[in-house]
Amino acid sequence: MATAVLKNAIRRLRFERNMTQEELALRTGVSRQTIMSIERGQTNPSVLLSLKITAALNAQITEVFWMEGSLVPV
């Protein structure tokens, strides 16, 4: 069983850029509830949405998202 978990810094980066969840949601084409769920780690975004969030935050993908834990060895 994999123990890898996707983590993110969306909330911190939003605050640094004085951006609300609603504004980020509008810029990325999703609901505020979706942004909230991703920030809390309850939902993993698609690759496309991850890239949209990264672009809206004017950040590098590795600054916004990273993996904690490890994968199961093969």
HTML snippet that shows the backbone in 3Dmol.js (N, CA, C, O; Angstrom):
<script src="https://3Dmol.org/build/3Dmol-min.js"></script>
<div id="view" style="width:600px;height:400px;position:relative"></div>
<script>
const pdb = `
ATOM      1  N   MET A   1       0.839  -1.182   0.000  1.00  0.00           N
ATOM      2  CA  MET A   1       0.000   0.000   0.000  1.00  0.00           C
ATOM      3  C   MET A   1       0.888   1.252   0.000  1.00  0.00           C
ATOM      4  O   MET A   1       1.860   1.336   0.751  1.00  0.00           O
ATOM      5  N   ALA A   2       0.542   2.211  -0.845  1.00  0.00           N
ATOM      6  CA  ALA A   2       1.305   3.447  -0.952  1.00  0.00           C
ATOM      7  C   ALA A   2       1.030   4.358   0.239  1.00  0.00           C
ATOM      8  O   ALA A   2      -0.103   4.476   0.704  1.00  0.00           O
ATOM      9  N   THR A   3       2.081   4.993   0.716  1.00  0.00           N
ATOM     10  CA  THR A   3       1.921   5.941   1.821  1.00  0.00           C
ATOM     11  C   THR A   3       2.212   7.368   1.355  1.00  0.00           C
ATOM     12  O   THR A   3       2.327   8.276   2.178  1.00  0.00           O
ATOM     13  N   ALA A   4       2.331   7.566   0.053  1.00  0.00           N
ATOM     14  CA  ALA A   4       2.603   8.894  -0.486  1.00  0.00           C
ATOM     15  C   ALA A   4       1.343   9.755  -0.409  1.00  0.00           C
ATOM     16  O   ALA A   4       0.238   9.302  -0.709  1.00  0.00           O
ATOM     17  N   VAL A   5       1.541  11.010   0.000  1.00  0.00           N
ATOM     18  CA  VAL A   5       0.435  11.959   0.129  1.00  0.00           C
ATOM     19  C   VAL A   5       0.820  13.249  -0.574  1.00  0.00           C
ATOM     20  O   VAL A   5       1.940  13.737  -0.425  1.00  0.00           O
ATOM     21  N   LEU A   6      -0.117  13.801  -1.343  1.00  0.00           N
ATOM     22  CA  LEU A   6       0.123  15.074  -2.011  1.00  0.00           C
ATOM     23  C   LEU A   6      -0.126  16.216  -1.021  1.00  0.00           C
ATOM     24  O   LEU A   6      -1.195  16.296  -0.417  1.00  0.00           O
ATOM     25  N   LYS A   7       0.856  17.087  -0.863  1.00  0.00           N
ATOM     26  CA  LYS A   7       0.753  18.256   0.019  1.00  0.00           C
ATOM     27  C   LYS A   7       0.794  19.515  -0.840  1.00  0.00           C
ATOM     28  O   LYS A   7       1.254  19.481  -1.981  1.00  0.00           O
ATOM     29  N   ASN A   8       0.308  20.632  -0.280  1.00  0.00           N
ATOM     30  CA  ASN A   8       0.341  21.876  -1.047  1.00  0.00           C
ATOM     31  C   ASN A   8       0.502  23.088  -0.145  1.00  0.00           C
ATOM     32  O   ASN A   8       0.262  23.035   1.062  1.00  0.00           O
ATOM     33  N   ALA A   9       0.917  24.182  -0.773  1.00  0.00           N
ATOM     34  CA  ALA A   9       1.112  25.453  -0.072  1.00  0.00           C
ATOM     35  C   ALA A   9       0.176  26.521  -0.640  1.00  0.00           C
ATOM     36  O   ALA A   9       0.497  27.709  -0.618  1.00  0.00           O
ATOM     37  N   ILE A  10      -0.973  26.098  -1.144  1.00  0.00           N
ATOM     38  CA  ILE A  10      -1.892  27.029  -1.790  1.00  0.00           C
ATOM     39  C   ILE A  10      -2.330  28.127  -0.833  1.00  0.00           C
ATOM     40  O   ILE A  10      -2.287  29.305  -1.185  1.00  0.00           O
ATOM     41  N   ARG A  11      -2.746  27.761   0.358  1.00  0.00           N
ATOM     42  CA  ARG A  11      -3.236  28.754   1.320  1.00  0.00           C
ATOM     43  C   ARG A  11      -2.163  29.812   1.626  1.00  0.00           C
ATOM     44  O   ARG A  11      -2.437  31.012   1.586  1.00  0.00           O
ATOM     45  N   ARG A  12      -0.955  29.358   1.928  1.00  0.00           N
ATOM     46  CA  ARG A  12       0.135  30.290   2.233  1.00  0.00           C
ATOM     47  C   ARG A  12       0.421  31.206   1.054  1.00  0.00           C
ATOM     48  O   ARG A  12       0.573  32.416   1.221  1.00  0.00           O
ATOM     49  N   LEU A  13       0.493  30.628  -0.132  1.00  0.00           N
ATOM     50  CA  LEU A  13       0.788  31.426  -1.320  1.00  0.00           C
ATOM     51  C   LEU A  13      -0.347  32.403  -1.629  1.00  0.00           C
ATOM     52  O   LEU A  13      -0.088  33.527  -2.059  1.00  0.00           O
ATOM     53  N   ARG A  14      -1.583  31.995  -1.419  1.00  0.00           N
ATOM     54  CA  ARG A  14      -2.715  32.915  -1.612  1.00  0.00           C
ATOM     55  C   ARG A  14      -2.590  34.113  -0.684  1.00  0.00           C
ATOM     56  O   ARG A  14      -2.753  35.258  -1.105  1.00  0.00           O
ATOM     57  N   PHE A  15      -2.297  33.834   0.593  1.00  0.00           N
ATOM     58  CA  PHE A  15      -2.160  34.922   1.565  1.00  0.00           C
ATOM     59  C   PHE A  15      -1.029  35.860   1.187  1.00  0.00           C
ATOM     60  O   PHE A  15      -1.170  37.078   1.292  1.00  0.00           O
ATOM     61  N   GLU A  16       0.088  35.305   0.748  1.00  0.00           N
ATOM     62  CA  GLU A  16       1.230  36.132   0.342  1.00  0.00           C
ATOM     63  C   GLU A  16       0.884  37.038  -0.837  1.00  0.00           C
ATOM     64  O   GLU A  16       1.472  38.106  -1.004  1.00  0.00           O
ATOM     65  N   ARG A  17      -0.077  36.600  -1.650  1.00  0.00           N
ATOM     66  CA  ARG A  17      -0.471  37.361  -2.843  1.00  0.00           C
ATOM     67  C   ARG A  17      -1.786  38.113  -2.633  1.00  0.00           C
ATOM     68  O   ARG A  17      -2.356  38.657  -3.579  1.00  0.00           O
ATOM     69  N   ASN A  18      -2.266  38.139  -1.381  1.00  0.00           N
ATOM     70  CA  ASN A  18      -3.529  38.815  -1.044  1.00  0.00           C
ATOM     71  C   ASN A  18      -4.671  38.355  -1.945  1.00  0.00           C
ATOM     72  O   ASN A  18      -5.429  39.172  -2.470  1.00  0.00           O
ATOM     73  N   MET A  19      -4.787  37.033  -2.118  1.00  0.00           N
ATOM     74  CA  MET A  19      -5.790  36.457  -2.993  1.00  0.00           C
ATOM     75  C   MET A  19      -6.770  35.622  -2.167  1.00  0.00           C
ATOM     76  O   MET A  19      -6.356  34.864  -1.289  1.00  0.00           O
ATOM     77  N   THR A  20      -8.046  35.758  -2.444  1.00  0.00           N
ATOM     78  CA  THR A  20      -9.054  34.958  -1.750  1.00  0.00           C
ATOM     79  C   THR A  20      -9.244  33.625  -2.466  1.00  0.00           C
ATOM     80  O   THR A  20      -8.807  33.449  -3.603  1.00  0.00           O
ATOM     81  N   GLN A  21      -9.897  32.700  -1.789  1.00  0.00           N
ATOM     82  CA  GLN A  21     -10.238  31.427  -2.424  1.00  0.00           C
ATOM     83  C   GLN A  21     -11.135  31.684  -3.631  1.00  0.00           C
ATOM     84  O   GLN A  21     -10.989  31.038  -4.669  1.00  0.00           O
ATOM     85  N   GLU A  22     -12.056  32.624  -3.491  1.00  0.00           N
ATOM     86  CA  GLU A  22     -12.977  32.952  -4.581  1.00  0.00           C
ATOM     87  C   GLU A  22     -12.221  33.462  -5.808  1.00  0.00           C
ATOM     88  O   GLU A  22     -12.532  33.072  -6.933  1.00  0.00           O
ATOM     89  N   GLU A  23     -11.234  34.328  -5.597  1.00  0.00           N
ATOM     90  CA  GLU A  23     -10.461  34.853  -6.715  1.00  0.00           C
ATOM     91  C   GLU A  23      -9.666  33.746  -7.399  1.00  0.00           C
ATOM     92  O   GLU A  23      -9.617  33.686  -8.628  1.00  0.00           O
ATOM     93  N   LEU A  24      -9.043  32.872  -6.613  1.00  0.00           N
ATOM     94  CA  LEU A  24      -8.296  31.758  -7.189  1.00  0.00           C
ATOM     95  C   LEU A  24      -9.236  30.834  -7.952  1.00  0.00           C
ATOM     96  O   LEU A  24      -8.895  30.340  -9.026  1.00  0.00           O
ATOM     97  N   ALA A  25     -10.410  30.606  -7.396  1.00  0.00           N
ATOM     98  CA  ALA A  25     -11.401  29.759  -8.067  1.00  0.00           C
ATOM     99  C   ALA A  25     -11.812  30.360  -9.412  1.00  0.00           C
ATOM    100  O   ALA A  25     -11.899  29.647 -10.411  1.00  0.00           O
ATOM    101  N   LEU A  26     -12.062  31.659  -9.438  1.00  0.00           N
ATOM    102  CA  LEU A  26     -12.441  32.317 -10.695  1.00  0.00           C
ATOM    103  C   LEU A  26     -11.324  32.231 -11.724  1.00  0.00           C
ATOM    104  O   LEU A  26     -11.583  32.005 -12.906  1.00  0.00           O
ATOM    105  N   ARG A  27     -10.094  32.408 -11.284  1.00  0.00           N
ATOM    106  CA  ARG A  27      -8.948  32.363 -12.212  1.00  0.00           C
ATOM    107  C   ARG A  27      -8.714  30.964 -12.768  1.00  0.00           C
ATOM    108  O   ARG A  27      -8.175  30.818 -13.865  1.00  0.00           O
ATOM    109  N   THR A  28      -9.107  29.944 -12.033  1.00  0.00           N
ATOM    110  CA  THR A  28      -8.837  28.563 -12.461  1.00  0.00           C
ATOM    111  C   THR A  28     -10.070  27.845 -13.002  1.00  0.00           C
ATOM    112  O   THR A  28      -9.960  26.731 -13.514  1.00  0.00           O
ATOM    113  N   GLY A  29     -11.238  28.467 -12.896  1.00  0.00           N
ATOM    114  CA  GLY A  29     -12.448  27.883 -13.468  1.00  0.00           C
ATOM    115  C   GLY A  29     -13.092  26.793 -12.624  1.00  0.00           C
ATOM    116  O   GLY A  29     -13.788  25.927 -13.153  1.00  0.00           O
ATOM    117  N   VAL A  30     -12.865  26.830 -11.324  1.00  0.00           N
ATOM    118  CA  VAL A  30     -13.507  25.855 -10.429  1.00  0.00           C
ATOM    119  C   VAL A  30     -14.247  26.610  -9.319  1.00  0.00           C
ATOM    120  O   VAL A  30     -14.188  27.838  -9.255  1.00  0.00           O
ATOM    121  N   SER A  31     -14.928  25.889  -8.467  1.00  0.00           N
ATOM    122  CA  SER A  31     -15.660  26.522  -7.369  1.00  0.00           C
ATOM    123  C   SER A  31     -14.734  26.829  -6.193  1.00  0.00           C
ATOM    124  O   SER A  31     -13.653  26.252  -6.067  1.00  0.00           O
ATOM    125  N   ARG A  32     -15.174  27.738  -5.345  1.00  0.00           N
ATOM    126  CA  ARG A  32     -14.425  28.057  -4.130  1.00  0.00           C
ATOM    127  C   ARG A  32     -14.322  26.817  -3.251  1.00  0.00           C
ATOM    128  O   ARG A  32     -13.306  26.606  -2.588  1.00  0.00           O
ATOM    129  N   GLN A  33     -15.365  25.998  -3.244  1.00  0.00           N
ATOM    130  CA  GLN A  33     -15.361  24.777  -2.441  1.00  0.00           C
ATOM    131  C   GLN A  33     -14.284  23.800  -2.918  1.00  0.00           C
ATOM    132  O   GLN A  33     -13.683  23.091  -2.111  1.00  0.00           O
ATOM    133  N   THR A  34     -14.044  23.766  -4.229  1.00  0.00           N
ATOM    134  CA  THR A  34     -12.987  22.912  -4.767  1.00  0.00           C
ATOM    135  C   THR A  34     -11.626  23.386  -4.285  1.00  0.00           C
ATOM    136  O   THR A  34     -10.796  22.577  -3.870  1.00  0.00           O
ATOM    137  N   ILE A  35     -11.394  24.693  -4.337  1.00  0.00           N
ATOM    138  CA  ILE A  35     -10.123  25.250  -3.860  1.00  0.00           C
ATOM    139  C   ILE A  35      -9.953  24.935  -2.374  1.00  0.00           C
ATOM    140  O   ILE A  35      -8.873  24.526  -1.947  1.00  0.00           O
ATOM    141  N   MET A  36     -11.008  25.123  -1.590  1.00  0.00           N
ATOM    142  CA  MET A  36     -10.956  24.849  -0.158  1.00  0.00           C
ATOM    143  C   MET A  36     -10.621  23.373   0.104  1.00  0.00           C
ATOM    144  O   MET A  36      -9.814  23.064   0.981  1.00  0.00           O
ATOM    145  N   SER A  37     -11.231  22.481  -0.646  1.00  0.00           N
ATOM    146  CA  SER A  37     -11.003  21.046  -0.479  1.00  0.00           C
ATOM    147  C   SER A  37      -9.567  20.656  -0.838  1.00  0.00           C
ATOM    148  O   SER A  37      -8.971  19.805  -0.178  1.00  0.00           O
ATOM    149  N   ILE A  38      -9.014  21.276  -1.879  1.00  0.00           N
ATOM    150  CA  ILE A  38      -7.628  20.999  -2.265  1.00  0.00           C
ATOM    151  C   ILE A  38      -6.679  21.541  -1.198  1.00  0.00           C
ATOM    152  O   ILE A  38      -5.735  20.856  -0.805  1.00  0.00           O
ATOM    153  N   GLU A  39      -6.922  22.761  -0.729  1.00  0.00           N
ATOM    154  CA  GLU A  39      -6.072  23.348   0.318  1.00  0.00           C
ATOM    155  C   GLU A  39      -6.023  22.468   1.558  1.00  0.00           C
ATOM    156  O   GLU A  39      -4.967  22.317   2.174  1.00  0.00           O
ATOM    157  N   ARG A  40      -7.144  21.895   1.921  1.00  0.00           N
ATOM    158  CA  ARG A  40      -7.228  21.058   3.121  1.00  0.00           C
ATOM    159  C   ARG A  40      -6.688  19.644   2.905  1.00  0.00           C
ATOM    160  O   ARG A  40      -6.580  18.869   3.856  1.00  0.00           O
ATOM    161  N   GLY A  41      -6.349  19.308   1.661  1.00  0.00           N
ATOM    162  CA  GLY A  41      -5.834  17.980   1.367  1.00  0.00           C
ATOM    163  C   GLY A  41      -6.913  16.920   1.265  1.00  0.00           C
ATOM    164  O   GLY A  41      -6.618  15.726   1.302  1.00  0.00           O
ATOM    165  N   GLN A  42      -8.162  17.346   1.138  1.00  0.00           N
ATOM    166  CA  GLN A  42      -9.272  16.402   1.024  1.00  0.00           C
ATOM    167  C   GLN A  42      -9.473  15.919  -0.404  1.00  0.00           C
ATOM    168  O   GLN A  42     -10.060  14.862  -0.636  1.00  0.00           O
ATOM    169  N   THR A  43      -8.978  16.709  -1.365  1.00  0.00           N
ATOM    170  CA  THR A  43      -9.116  16.395  -2.785  1.00  0.00           C
ATOM    171  C   THR A  43      -7.780  16.611  -3.468  1.00  0.00           C
ATOM    172  O   THR A  43      -7.090  17.591  -3.187  1.00  0.00           O
ATOM    173  N   ASN A  44      -7.410  15.713  -4.355  1.00  0.00           N
ATOM    174  CA  ASN A  44      -6.213  15.885  -5.176  1.00  0.00           C
ATOM    175  C   ASN A  44      -6.644  16.455  -6.523  1.00  0.00           C
ATOM    176  O   ASN A  44      -7.515  15.886  -7.181  1.00  0.00           O
ATOM    177  N   PRO A  45      -6.047  17.569  -6.942  1.00  0.00           N
ATOM    178  CA  PRO A  45      -6.428  18.162  -8.226  1.00  0.00           C
ATOM    179  C   PRO A  45      -5.865  17.365  -9.397  1.00  0.00           C
ATOM    180  O   PRO A  45      -4.887  16.630  -9.259  1.00  0.00           O
ATOM    181  N   SER A  46      -6.502  17.526 -10.542  1.00  0.00           N
ATOM    182  CA  SER A  46      -5.969  16.932 -11.766  1.00  0.00           C
ATOM    183  C   SER A  46      -4.663  17.638 -12.116  1.00  0.00           C
ATOM    184  O   SER A  46      -4.338  18.681 -11.549  1.00  0.00           O
ATOM    185  N   VAL A  47      -3.931  17.068 -13.041  1.00  0.00           N
ATOM    186  CA  VAL A  47      -2.686  17.692 -13.484  1.00  0.00           C
ATOM    187  C   VAL A  47      -2.996  19.060 -14.093  1.00  0.00           C
ATOM    188  O   VAL A  47      -2.299  20.035 -13.814  1.00  0.00           O
ATOM    189  N   LEU A  48      -4.035  19.135 -14.918  1.00  0.00           N
ATOM    190  CA  LEU A  48      -4.390  20.406 -15.551  1.00  0.00           C
ATOM    191  C   LEU A  48      -4.758  21.455 -14.499  1.00  0.00           C
ATOM    192  O   LEU A  48      -4.294  22.593 -14.581  1.00  0.00           O
ATOM    193  N   LEU A  49      -5.580  21.092 -13.517  1.00  0.00           N
ATOM    194  CA  LEU A  49      -5.957  22.043 -12.477  1.00  0.00           C
ATOM    195  C   LEU A  49      -4.742  22.448 -11.645  1.00  0.00           C
ATOM    196  O   LEU A  49      -4.627  23.607 -11.248  1.00  0.00           O
ATOM    197  N   SER A  50      -3.845  21.520 -11.380  1.00  0.00           N
ATOM    198  CA  SER A  50      -2.615  21.848 -10.650  1.00  0.00           C
ATOM    199  C   SER A  50      -1.811  22.907 -11.388  1.00  0.00           C
ATOM    200  O   SER A  50      -1.290  23.838 -10.773  1.00  0.00           O
ATOM    201  N   LEU A  51      -1.711  22.768 -12.698  1.00  0.00           N
ATOM    202  CA  LEU A  51      -0.976  23.731 -13.512  1.00  0.00           C
ATOM    203  C   LEU A  51      -1.690  25.079 -13.553  1.00  0.00           C
ATOM    204  O   LEU A  51      -1.037  26.122 -13.541  1.00  0.00           O
ATOM    205  N   LYS A  52      -3.017  25.070 -13.600  1.00  0.00           N
ATOM    206  CA  LYS A  52      -3.787  26.319 -13.580  1.00  0.00           C
ATOM    207  C   LYS A  52      -3.599  27.045 -12.250  1.00  0.00           C
ATOM    208  O   LYS A  52      -3.413  28.261 -12.225  1.00  0.00           O
ATOM    209  N   ILE A  53      -3.647  26.307 -11.156  1.00  0.00           N
ATOM    210  CA  ILE A  53      -3.456  26.898  -9.824  1.00  0.00           C
ATOM    211  C   ILE A  53      -2.062  27.500  -9.732  1.00  0.00           C
ATOM    212  O   ILE A  53      -1.894  28.622  -9.253  1.00  0.00           O
ATOM    213  N   THR A  54      -1.071  26.761 -10.188  1.00  0.00           N
ATOM    214  CA  THR A  54       0.314  27.229 -10.168  1.00  0.00           C
ATOM    215  C   THR A  54       0.467  28.515 -10.974  1.00  0.00           C
ATOM    216  O   THR A  54       1.118  29.457 -10.523  1.00  0.00           O
ATOM    217  N   ALA A  55      -0.126  28.558 -12.158  1.00  0.00           N
ATOM    218  CA  ALA A  55      -0.053  29.756 -13.002  1.00  0.00           C
ATOM    219  C   ALA A  55      -0.768  30.931 -12.338  1.00  0.00           C
ATOM    220  O   ALA A  55      -0.260  32.052 -12.349  1.00  0.00           O
ATOM    221  N   ALA A  56      -1.943  30.683 -11.760  1.00  0.00           N
ATOM    222  CA  ALA A  56      -2.701  31.755 -11.103  1.00  0.00           C
ATOM    223  C   ALA A  56      -1.951  32.326  -9.911  1.00  0.00           C
ATOM    224  O   ALA A  56      -2.080  33.509  -9.597  1.00  0.00           O
ATOM    225  N   LEU A  57      -1.166  31.484  -9.248  1.00  0.00           N
ATOM    226  CA  LEU A  57      -0.379  31.925  -8.094  1.00  0.00           C
ATOM    227  C   LEU A  57       0.998  32.459  -8.509  1.00  0.00           C
ATOM    228  O   LEU A  57       1.775  32.915  -7.670  1.00  0.00           O
ATOM    229  N   ASN A  58       1.285  32.397  -9.811  1.00  0.00           N
ATOM    230  CA  ASN A  58       2.581  32.852 -10.347  1.00  0.00           C
ATOM    231  C   ASN A  58       3.731  32.196  -9.576  1.00  0.00           C
ATOM    232  O   ASN A  58       4.626  32.868  -9.063  1.00  0.00           O
ATOM    233  N   ALA A  59       3.675  30.868  -9.512  1.00  0.00           N
ATOM    234  CA  ALA A  59       4.663  30.109  -8.752  1.00  0.00           C
ATOM    235  C   ALA A  59       5.128  28.905  -9.570  1.00  0.00           C
ATOM    236  O   ALA A  59       4.559  28.589 -10.615  1.00  0.00           O
ATOM    237  N   GLN A  60       6.159  28.249  -9.083  1.00  0.00           N
ATOM    238  CA  GLN A  60       6.643  27.008  -9.685  1.00  0.00           C
ATOM    239  C   GLN A  60       5.827  25.849  -9.124  1.00  0.00           C
ATOM    240  O   GLN A  60       5.387  25.897  -7.976  1.00  0.00           O
ATOM    241  N   ILE A  61       5.626  24.819  -9.922  1.00  0.00           N
ATOM    242  CA  ILE A  61       4.810  23.674  -9.495  1.00  0.00           C
ATOM    243  C   ILE A  61       5.356  23.048  -8.213  1.00  0.00           C
ATOM    244  O   ILE A  61       4.578  22.624  -7.358  1.00  0.00           O
ATOM    245  N   THR A  62       6.673  22.984  -8.069  1.00  0.00           N
ATOM    246  CA  THR A  62       7.267  22.376  -6.871  1.00  0.00           C
ATOM    247  C   THR A  62       7.147  23.265  -5.641  1.00  0.00           C
ATOM    248  O   THR A  62       7.320  22.798  -4.516  1.00  0.00           O
ATOM    249  N   GLU A  63       6.854  24.533  -5.848  1.00  0.00           N
ATOM    250  CA  GLU A  63       6.606  25.443  -4.733  1.00  0.00           C
ATOM    251  C   GLU A  63       5.177  25.273  -4.206  1.00  0.00           C
ATOM    252  O   GLU A  63       4.907  25.506  -3.028  1.00  0.00           O
ATOM    253  N   VAL A  64       4.275  24.867  -5.090  1.00  0.00           N
ATOM    254  CA  VAL A  64       2.865  24.733  -4.735  1.00  0.00           C
ATOM    255  C   VAL A  64       2.536  23.317  -4.259  1.00  0.00           C
ATOM    256  O   VAL A  64       1.815  23.149  -3.276  1.00  0.00           O
ATOM    257  N   PHE A  65       3.053  22.308  -4.939  1.00  0.00           N
ATOM    258  CA  PHE A  65       2.728  20.910  -4.628  1.00  0.00           C
ATOM    259  C   PHE A  65       3.994  20.089  -4.404  1.00  0.00           C
ATOM    260  O   PHE A  65       5.020  20.329  -5.040  1.00  0.00           O
ATOM    261  N   TRP A  66       3.911  19.120  -3.496  1.00  0.00           N
ATOM    262  CA  TRP A  66       4.997  18.170  -3.273  1.00  0.00           C
ATOM    263  C   TRP A  66       4.406  16.897  -2.672  1.00  0.00           C
ATOM    264  O   TRP A  66       3.270  16.885  -2.200  1.00  0.00           O
ATOM    265  N   MET A  67       5.188  15.846  -2.700  1.00  0.00           N
ATOM    266  CA  MET A  67       4.761  14.556  -2.180  1.00  0.00           C
ATOM    267  C   MET A  67       5.482  14.255  -0.878  1.00  0.00           C
ATOM    268  O   MET A  67       6.696  14.435  -0.773  1.00  0.00           O
ATOM    269  N   GLU A  68       4.741  13.804   0.096  1.00  0.00           N
ATOM    270  CA  GLU A  68       5.339  13.339   1.352  1.00  0.00           C
ATOM    271  C   GLU A  68       5.058  11.850   1.477  1.00  0.00           C
ATOM    272  O   GLU A  68       4.007  11.358   1.065  1.00  0.00           O
ATOM    273  N   GLY A  69       6.006  11.159   2.043  1.00  0.00           N
ATOM    274  CA  GLY A  69       5.863   9.712   2.176  1.00  0.00           C
ATOM    275  C   GLY A  69       6.609   9.011   1.068  1.00  0.00           C
ATOM    276  O   GLY A  69       7.442   9.606   0.384  1.00  0.00           O
ATOM    277  N   SER A  70       6.304   7.750   0.898  1.00  0.00           N
ATOM    278  CA  SER A  70       7.019   6.974  -0.105  1.00  0.00           C
ATOM    279  C   SER A  70       6.067   6.073  -0.864  1.00  0.00           C
ATOM    280  O   SER A  70       4.952   5.788  -0.426  1.00  0.00           O
ATOM    281  N   LEU A  71       6.544   5.639  -2.012  1.00  0.00           N
ATOM    282  CA  LEU A  71       5.787   4.696  -2.826  1.00  0.00           C
ATOM    283  C   LEU A  71       6.153   3.284  -2.430  1.00  0.00           C
ATOM    284  O   LEU A  71       7.187   3.047  -1.806  1.00  0.00           O
ATOM    285  N   VAL A  72       5.309   2.364  -2.791  1.00  0.00           N
ATOM    286  CA  VAL A  72       5.577   0.958  -2.517  1.00  0.00           C
ATOM    287  C   VAL A  72       6.646   0.469  -3.479  1.00  0.00           C
ATOM    288  O   VAL A  72       6.513   0.660  -4.688  1.00  0.00           O
ATOM    289  N   PRO A  73       7.699  -0.154  -2.977  1.00  0.00           N
ATOM    290  CA  PRO A  73       8.722  -0.678  -3.881  1.00  0.00           C
ATOM    291  C   PRO A  73       8.149  -1.792  -4.747  1.00  0.00           C
ATOM    292  O   PRO A  73       7.259  -2.532  -4.328  1.00  0.00           O
ATOM    293  N   VAL A  74       8.678  -1.896  -5.962  1.00  0.00           N
ATOM    294  CA  VAL A  74       8.199  -2.913  -6.911  1.00  0.00           C
ATOM    295  C   VAL A  74       9.066  -4.139  -6.827  1.00  0.00           C
ATOM    296  O   VAL A  74       8.832  -5.111  -7.544  1.00  0.00           O
TER     297      VAL A  74
END
`;
const viewer = $3Dmol.createViewer("view");
viewer.addModel(pdb, "pdb");
viewer.setStyle({}, {cartoon: {color: "spectrum"}});
viewer.zoomTo();
viewer.render();
</script>
